[in-house]
Amino acid sequence: MVLEALHFVVSERLINLAVSLKAPAIGLKRITKSDGR
C-alpha cells in the first residue's frame, strides 16, 4: 500500500528529527554539568 509506505517514511523522519533535537540538548546538559553551573 502507498499509504503504509508514506506512513513509514513520515515516522522515520519524525524519529530522525526527534533524535537530532535531543542530541544537542543532551550535549548542552553535559557541558553545563562539567562547567559547574
Summary of the structure (lengths in Angstrom):
residues: 37
radius of gyration: 16.2
end to end distance: 52.1
largest distance: 53.1
contacts: 65
relative contact order: 0.09
helix: 92%
strand: 0%
